[in-house]
Amino acid sequence: MAQAGLISQLRSIAAAVEVLPEVRDSMAALGANVETMVNEVTRMRKGVDGLAVQVGELNANTAPLDERFVEMLEDIKGLERHLKGVRASLDPLNRAIGGLGNLGDRLRRHRQAPE
């Protein structure tokens, strides 16, 4: 009976050993794929590092713009106040011109009319 158990175990070991060449081939293919991926990741990493340098330079070059934009915003607010004053000054003139209707057209036609 003990021999039957040993023979059964040997058969199991033999069946497991039969698949070892397939496992070896699969591992070799996996190793080749991993090597290719390592090369690609290394190349991509160099690209990302290069981009990081460019972004750093861009940030350094645009940082002074923050302060300038704040100044421009204040200037624009000042202009808006002045433009409101100009509009308010022009409102009576606009109303007067609007009240004249088509006077400008009539005057132009009058000048163009044969004498």
Buried (B, 14 or more C-beta within 10 A) or exposed (E): EEEEEEEEEEEEEEEEEEEEEEEEEEEEEEEEEEEEEEEEEEEEEEEEEEEEEEEEEEEEEEEEEEEEEEEEEEEEEEEEEEEEEEEEEEEEEEEEEEEEEEEEEEEEEEEEEEE
